[in-house]
């Protein structure tokens, strides 16, 4: 008899246990007992007691070797939720992202479970129907209600009150009188599914090769990354829609990621034109009920296509078959709070783990994606020409050293003259300046006092539309004063430098009959407001658009033929290793708004550096020259994608504490000849929200496991206490 095997065997009635992961800032799992009669498997969503609270959790696995000493101390799982389980691939994504970014697994899991508190059966809505005679006392308000309900059909109670212009009390009074009957409204019908056969477009011969590549990619159904590299106006969206259609034909889901600000009504209308209906959306402005409804549809597979901001990447798709990352070069894909991740890169990771294709689309690919395409890691699908035979915009430099604007002005005479001609031809013009507000600095002419944020190392920006001075880093604001707080001089405050609000003031003075509109993120209160303003522009109700980088986000302005970049040099000398790349991408995208449908567009670059490599590449429309020089520079300096970077930001309420902790960290860094540790140095933005900031930059070769190095390093470092804070950012995009 084998006594060893008997002694190790679990008794038939032994209590089973599971390890669960809770969506909070913790990395470890917790063990719970499974109640009798409950069956659980990995991925199930459960409710568990955690301290005094009941919390949502996900079963991460069965605890096959429980510690018998803990048996009587463990609590039971409270309930198994009637929700689809998290699939193994998504749980693997959570583990991978947490490991790579050095984030607690619970924080990554939280991004998968952002369904809100409204998950569950739809709330029954009361309806009212006209069934009885009018009341004896028929007031005008009651008469309006009866008129609205005269068809004797069932109407929502709140909708009926709103249409009649009365309070709910008037409705209740008619119910009490027997005139109306209350009945439950039927649950809302699920939205119709997009139809892959609905609006199949006619593609140009140049687009056809791209369409065939997209369909083949989707039909193959295995992991593969394609870079859809098409000039502005080439029809990239319609081309990748064919990959989406092919995935739907195969009964799978497609995810289209976009920068949130680009998720416009114009894009949703283009989707509906192709597929018959709008897609399910996922972004920060969804109502709690819509968020819960969309999450459930994604999880049970009834949402075939999801269009969303970066957070949509972590949703629990029932049968994901394709990920598209539109505008893949955009900085908005990087999350700099909580879990520091880049959605483009994590989309490739999720595609690899789920064994599905990924499409990265851009007119100005990131250097990382360009290098991957050149090295054949990604398939390049090129769309080198605009749809419909439209020409790319002609680009000219206006040398501000030779053609300066008048004193106190920012629009040069030549640019003003070209705008005047455009307006006379009833064409639209766009003035681009990537600076919000009226002016970046306010100072006193008398004593030189400069208005700075009280808790940040930054000047206050004059927002003239709001009559406030605002810090763009912490949100602090104050009314724009009439006296200098330092010397009490009256009428001595002057705005220094231009913002888009000041530019509108100048445009109004130069072109008093022109209709102007400012497009700036601080003036747009919601996605719906932005969609409304973009519709006004598309309909031709605006002559001059004045905008920040928001206007570069893939919008189509049919009547726009002229773009004037007021300060093309802005952003070139900010110490960011990606400054040249971002300037080239941004100006390319902005000028690419011109001439997409009518005539040939033209772009004017007001610059003090017309011989800068970025300006020369833009003017010559020579993208290869730009990429060649930028890739050569990155390779020589071992910056991404030829090297790895990580940033450690130490902050504290006082400078010595932050700097001292940074020095202690560097002293404990493991010695490795493949790694360079730089710092600690004061961050370019040295103080934000009253916290002093120091940065340590870590560089390594491309193939080096930098995450593992950082993990081992931080394991021997002292923990942050008090007001000390340490943030780790692997693959940083911001160097402020």
SVG drawing of the C-alpha trace seen along z (x, -y; Angstrom):
<svg xmlns="http://www.w3.org/2000/svg" viewBox="-66 -103 96 105">
<polyline fill="none" stroke="black" stroke-width="0.4" points="0.0,0.0 1.3,-3.5 0.9,-5.4 2.6,-8.5 0.0,-9.0 -2.8,-8.5 -1.4,-11.0 -1.1,-13.7 -4.5,-13.1 -7.1,-15.7 -10.2,-14.4 -13.2,-14.1 -15.1,-16.7 -12.1,-19.1 -13.1,-22.8 -12.0,-24.1 -10.4,-27.5 -9.8,-30.1 -7.4,-33.0 -9.1,-36.2 -7.7,-39.5 -9.3,-42.6 -9.4,-45.8 -7.5,-48.0 -3.9,-49.1 -2.6,-45.7 -0.5,-43.2 -1.3,-40.0 -4.3,-37.7 -6.4,-36.7 -7.6,-33.3 -11.3,-32.6 -13.3,-29.5 -15.8,-28.3 -19.2,-27.8 -21.0,-24.5 -23.0,-24.3 -21.1,-27.0 -19.0,-26.2 -16.2,-28.6 -13.6,-28.7 -10.8,-31.1 -12.2,-34.3 -15.5,-34.3 -16.6,-37.6 -17.5,-37.3 -18.3,-39.3 -16.0,-38.9 -15.7,-40.5 -12.6,-42.6 -12.3,-44.2 -15.6,-45.9 -16.7,-46.1 -18.1,-43.8 -16.0,-44.2 -16.0,-43.0 -13.2,-40.5 -12.1,-38.1 -11.2,-34.4 -7.5,-34.2 -7.2,-30.5 -8.0,-27.6 -5.8,-27.4 -4.7,-23.8 -2.3,-23.9 -4.0,-25.9 -2.2,-26.5 -4.2,-24.4 -3.3,-26.9 -5.3,-29.6 -8.4,-27.4 -10.5,-28.7 -9.4,-32.3 -10.4,-32.4 -13.7,-34.0 -16.1,-32.6 -16.9,-34.0 -20.2,-35.9 -21.7,-35.4 -20.9,-34.5 -22.1,-37.3 -24.2,-36.5 -21.7,-38.0 -19.4,-36.5 -16.1,-35.5 -12.8,-37.2 -11.2,-35.2 -7.7,-33.7 -6.2,-36.0 -7.4,-39.1 -6.1,-37.8 -2.8,-37.2 -2.9,-40.8 -3.5,-42.0 -0.5,-40.1 1.7,-41.2 0.9,-44.9 1.4,-44.9 4.7,-43.2 6.0,-45.5 4.8,-48.8 5.6,-47.8 2.0,-48.5 -0.1,-46.5 -2.2,-43.9 -5.3,-45.1 -4.9,-48.6 -4.7,-47.0 -7.7,-44.8 -9.6,-47.9 -9.4,-49.1 -11.2,-45.9 -14.1,-46.4 -15.1,-50.0 -18.7,-49.1 -20.0,-51.4 -22.6,-50.6 -25.5,-50.3 -24.7,-46.8 -27.7,-44.5 -31.2,-44.3 -32.6,-47.5 -34.6,-49.6 -38.3,-49.4 -39.4,-52.8 -43.0,-53.9 -45.2,-54.7 -48.6,-56.5 -51.5,-55.9 -54.7,-57.9 -57.5,-55.6 -60.2,-57.6 -62.2,-60.8 -60.8,-64.3 -61.0,-65.5 -63.7,-67.9 -61.0,-70.5 -59.1,-70.8 -56.2,-73.3 -54.1,-74.4 -51.3,-72.2 -53.6,-69.1 -55.0,-69.9 -51.4,-69.9 -50.8,-66.4 -54.0,-65.0 -53.1,-66.4 -49.7,-64.8 -51.2,-61.4 -54.2,-61.7 -53.0,-58.8 -53.7,-56.5 -50.3,-54.8 -47.9,-54.2 -45.5,-57.1 -42.7,-57.4 -43.8,-59.4 -40.9,-61.7 -40.9,-62.1 -44.6,-63.0 -44.1,-65.6 -41.2,-67.1 -43.1,-67.3 -46.1,-68.9 -44.0,-71.3 -45.3,-70.2 -44.0,-68.8 -44.4,-65.1 -46.9,-66.2 -49.4,-67.2 -49.1,-63.6 -49.6,-62.1 -52.7,-64.3 -54.2,-62.9 -53.4,-59.4 -55.3,-60.0 -58.3,-61.3 -58.4,-58.1 -57.6,-59.9 -54.3,-58.2 -53.1,-54.7 -49.6,-53.8 -48.0,-50.8 -44.4,-49.6 -42.5,-50.6 -41.0,-47.7 -37.3,-47.4 -35.3,-49.2 -34.6,-47.1 -31.0,-46.3 -29.4,-48.6 -29.2,-47.1 -25.9,-45.5 -23.7,-47.0 -24.1,-45.2 -20.8,-44.4 -22.6,-44.3 -24.6,-47.6 -22.6,-50.3 -19.7,-48.7 -17.9,-51.6 -16.2,-51.8 -12.5,-52.0 -10.0,-53.6 -7.4,-51.4 -4.8,-52.8 -6.9,-51.9 -7.8,-48.4 -4.4,-46.9 -4.8,-48.3 -8.4,-46.9 -7.2,-43.5 -4.4,-43.5 -6.9,-44.5 -9.3,-41.8 -6.6,-39.2 -5.2,-40.3 -8.7,-39.9 -9.5,-36.6 -6.2,-35.1 -7.2,-35.6 -3.7,-35.2 -1.4,-37.7 0.1,-40.0 0.7,-43.8 0.0,-46.0 1.0,-49.7 -1.7,-51.4 0.5,-54.2 -1.6,-56.7 -1.3,-60.4 -3.9,-62.7 -7.1,-62.4 -6.1,-59.0 -9.2,-57.2 -7.4,-55.1 -10.6,-55.0 -12.6,-53.4 -9.8,-51.0 -9.5,-49.7 -13.3,-49.5 -12.9,-46.5 -10.9,-44.7 -13.6,-45.4 -16.3,-44.1 -14.3,-40.9 -14.0,-40.3 -17.8,-40.8 -18.5,-38.3 -16.6,-35.7 -18.7,-36.4 -16.0,-38.2 -15.7,-41.6 -13.6,-44.5 -12.1,-47.3 -11.2,-50.7 -9.1,-52.8 -9.0,-56.6 -7.7,-59.6 -10.8,-60.7 -10.9,-64.1 -11.0,-62.5 -14.1,-60.5 -16.4,-62.9 -19.8,-62.8 -18.1,-63.0 -16.3,-59.7 -19.5,-58.1 -21.4,-59.2 -18.8,-57.7 -19.1,-54.5 -22.9,-54.5 -22.6,-55.3 -20.5,-52.1 -22.3,-49.8 -25.8,-51.2 -25.7,-52.2 -23.3,-53.8 -21.0,-51.6 -21.0,-51.1 -18.9,-53.9 -16.5,-53.9 -15.1,-57.1 -15.1,-59.2 -18.3,-61.1 -20.7,-58.1 -23.5,-58.2 -23.2,-55.6 -26.2,-53.7 -24.8,-53.7 -21.4,-52.7 -22.9,-49.7 -25.1,-48.8 -22.1,-49.0 -19.8,-47.0 -22.4,-44.2 -22.8,-44.2 -19.1,-44.0 -18.7,-41.2 -21.6,-39.1 -20.6,-39.6 -23.7,-41.5 -21.5,-44.6 -19.8,-43.6 -17.8,-46.8 -16.5,-49.1 -15.0,-52.5 -13.3,-54.0 -10.5,-55.9 -7.4,-54.1 -9.3,-52.6 -11.4,-50.5 -8.4,-48.3 -8.9,-46.6 -12.6,-45.7 -13.6,-42.0 -14.5,-41.3 -16.3,-38.0 -14.7,-37.2 -12.2,-39.9 -10.9,-39.4 -9.2,-42.7 -7.7,-45.8 -7.3,-49.0 -5.3,-51.9 -6.2,-55.0 -3.8,-57.9 -1.3,-55.5 1.3,-58.3 -0.8,-60.4 0.5,-61.2 -3.0,-60.8 -2.5,-57.0 -0.1,-57.4 -1.6,-57.3 0.5,-59.3 -1.6,-58.7 -2.2,-55.5 -1.0,-52.7 1.5,-54.3 0.9,-52.5 0.9,-53.3 -2.3,-52.0 -0.7,-51.5 2.0,-49.2 -0.4,-47.4 -2.7,-46.9 0.1,-45.0 0.6,-43.0 -3.1,-42.1 -3.1,-41.1 -0.1,-38.9 -1.6,-37.2 -5.0,-36.8 -3.5,-35.7 -5.4,-38.3 -4.4,-40.9 -3.6,-44.5 -3.8,-47.5 -1.9,-50.7 -3.1,-53.6 -1.4,-57.0 -0.5,-59.6 2.6,-60.3 3.7,-57.1 5.7,-57.2 9.4,-56.6 8.9,-53.3 6.3,-52.0 8.3,-53.3 11.4,-51.4 9.3,-48.2 8.0,-48.5 11.4,-49.1 12.7,-46.0 9.7,-44.0 8.4,-43.4 5.2,-45.1 3.6,-44.8 3.4,-48.2 0.2,-48.9 0.7,-52.1 -1.8,-54.6 0.5,-57.2 -2.2,-59.4 -5.3,-61.2 -8.7,-59.8 -10.3,-61.3 -7.1,-62.5 -6.8,-65.5 -3.3,-67.0 -1.4,-67.2 -1.1,-70.8 1.6,-73.0 3.7,-74.3 5.7,-77.5 7.8,-79.1 7.3,-82.7 10.6,-83.7 9.7,-85.9 13.1,-87.4 12.4,-89.0 8.6,-89.3 7.7,-90.2 4.2,-91.2 3.5,-94.7 4.4,-95.4 2.0,-93.7 0.7,-91.5 1.4,-87.8 0.0,-87.3 2.5,-88.4 1.3,-90.6 1.8,-87.8 -0.3,-85.4 -3.0,-88.0 -3.1,-88.7 -3.6,-85.0 -6.3,-84.7 -8.1,-87.7 -8.0,-86.0 -9.4,-82.8 -12.3,-84.5 -13.1,-86.4 -13.2,-83.0 -15.6,-81.8 -13.1,-79.3 -12.2,-78.6 -8.9,-79.4 -7.3,-77.8 -4.9,-79.6 -3.0,-77.1 -1.3,-77.9 -0.7,-75.2 -1.1,-77.4 -4.4,-77.7 -5.7,-80.9 -5.0,-84.6 -1.4,-84.9 1.1,-82.6 2.4,-85.3 1.0,-88.5 3.4,-91.0 3.4,-94.5 5.0,-97.3 5.7,-99.2 7.7,-96.8 8.1,-93.8 6.1,-91.5 5.1,-88.2 2.0,-86.3 3.0,-82.7 1.1,-79.8 1.4,-79.8 1.9,-76.0 3.6,-75.2 6.8,-76.3 4.8,-77.8 3.4,-81.1 -0.3,-81.8 -2.0,-81.8 -4.3,-84.7 -7.7,-83.3 -9.5,-86.4 -12.8,-84.7 -13.1,-83.6 -11.4,-86.7 -9.1,-84.5 -5.4,-83.7 -5.1,-79.9 -2.3,-77.3 -2.3,-74.7 -0.6,-72.2 -2.7,-72.1 -5.8,-74.0 -5.4,-76.9 -7.1,-80.0 -7.7,-83.6 -9.7,-86.5 -7.7,-88.7 -6.8,-91.7 -6.9,-95.4 -4.0,-96.3 -0.6,-94.9 -0.5,-93.0 3.2,-93.9 3.3,-97.7 -0.4,-98.5 -0.1,-100.2 -3.3,-100.6 -3.7,-99.6 -0.1,-98.4 -0.7,-94.7 0.2,-93.5 -0.2,-90.2 3.0,-88.8 2.9,-86.4 0.0,-85.0 -2.6,-82.3 -5.5,-81.2 -7.8,-83.7 -5.5,-86.6 -5.2,-85.3 -9.0,-85.5 -8.9,-89.1 -6.3,-89.9 -8.2,-88.0 -11.4,-89.9 -9.5,-93.2 -8.0,-92.2 -11.2,-90.7 -14.1,-92.3 -16.7,-90.7 -15.4,-87.1 -17.0,-84.6 -14.4,-83.1 -14.4,-80.2 -11.8,-79.1 -11.3,-75.3 -9.4,-74.7 -9.8,-72.0 -10.4,-74.4 -13.3,-76.0 -15.1,-72.8 -17.1,-71.5 -18.1,-68.1 -17.7,-65.8 -21.2,-66.8 -20.2,-70.5 -17.2,-69.6 -19.3,-67.6 -21.7,-70.5 -18.9,-73.0 -17.2,-70.7 -20.6,-70.4 -20.8,-74.2 -17.4,-74.3 -18.3,-71.4 -21.5,-73.2 -19.5,-76.4 -20.8,-78.6 -17.3,-79.6 -14.8,-81.5 -11.7,-81.4 -11.0,-78.6 -8.4,-79.3 -7.3,-76.2 -4.8,-74.3 -3.6,-70.7 -7.3,-69.6 -7.8,-70.5 -5.2,-68.0 -7.1,-65.0 -8.4,-63.5 -11.2,-66.0 -12.4,-66.6 -13.2,-70.3 -14.5,-70.1 -14.2,-73.9 -10.8,-74.4 -8.1,-75.3 -5.6,-77.4 -3.7,-76.7 -1.5,-79.2 0.8,-78.0 1.4,-81.0 4.5,-79.7 5.9,-76.7 9.0,-76.7 6.9,-76.2 7.8,-72.9 11.1,-72.4 13.4,-73.4 11.7,-72.1 14.4,-69.5 12.1,-66.6 14.0,-63.9 10.9,-63.5 10.5,-67.3 11.4,-67.1 9.2,-64.1 6.2,-65.6 6.6,-68.9 6.8,-67.2 3.8,-65.0 1.7,-67.9 2.4,-70.3 1.9,-67.6 -1.5,-66.6 -2.6,-70.3 -1.7,-71.3 -3.2,-68.0 -6.6,-69.4 -6.4,-71.6 -7.5,-70.9 -9.1,-67.5 -12.2,-68.1 -12.0,-71.3 -9.0,-72.6 -5.4,-72.4 -4.7,-73.3 -1.8,-75.5 0.0,-75.7 2.1,-78.6 4.7,-78.1 5.6,-81.2 9.1,-80.4 12.4,-81.9 14.2,-78.7 13.3,-77.9 16.5,-75.9 15.7,-73.6 15.6,-69.9 11.9,-69.6 10.9,-72.8 12.9,-71.7 11.3,-68.3 7.8,-69.8 8.4,-72.3 9.8,-69.7 7.1,-67.2 10.1,-64.8 9.0,-62.5 11.8,-60.0 14.4,-62.7 12.8,-63.4 12.6,-59.8 16.1,-59.0 17.7,-61.8 15.5,-61.2 16.2,-57.4 19.9,-58.0 19.9,-60.3 18.0,-57.9 20.3,-55.0 23.4,-57.0 22.1,-58.1 20.4,-54.8 17.1,-56.5 13.9,-54.5 13.3,-52.4 17.0,-51.6 17.2,-51.7 15.0,-51.6 14.0,-54.4 12.4,-54.6 11.7,-57.6 11.5,-57.7 9.8,-60.9 10.3,-61.6 8.1,-64.3 7.7,-65.7 6.3,-68.7 9.8,-70.1 12.8,-70.2 15.5,-68.6 13.3,-65.6 12.7,-64.9 16.3,-65.4 17.6,-63.4 15.4,-60.4 16.4,-60.5 20.1,-60.4 19.4,-57.4 17.7,-55.6 20.6,-56.2 23.1,-55.0 21.3,-51.7 21.0,-51.2 22.4,-47.8 25.6,-48.1 25.2,-46.9 27.3,-48.1 24.3,-47.8 22.4,-50.4 23.0,-54.2 21.4,-55.9 21.1,-59.7 20.2,-62.0 18.5,-62.8 18.0,-66.1 15.4,-68.7 12.5,-68.0 11.9,-70.7 8.6,-71.4 10.2,-71.5 7.1,-72.2 3.5,-71.0 0.7,-71.4 3.1,-72.4 5.2,-69.2 9.0,-69.5 9.9,-67.1 13.2,-65.3 13.7,-62.9 16.0,-59.9 16.3,-58.7 17.3,-55.1 18.7,-54.1 19.5,-50.6 20.0,-48.7 16.9,-47.6 16.9,-43.9 17.6,-44.5 14.8,-43.6 14.5,-47.1 11.4,-46.2 13.1,-43.4 16.1,-45.6 13.8,-48.3 11.9,-45.7 15.1,-44.3 16.4,-47.9 13.2,-49.0 13.1,-45.9 16.2,-47.0 15.2,-50.7 13.5,-52.3 9.7,-52.6 8.3,-56.1 6.8,-57.5 5.0,-60.7 4.6,-63.0 7.2,-61.3 5.9,-59.8 7.7,-57.7 6.3,-57.2 7.8,-54.8 7.2,-55.3 8.5,-52.7 8.8,-54.0 8.0,-57.7 6.5,-60.0 6.7,-63.2 10.0,-64.6 8.5,-67.4"/>
</svg>
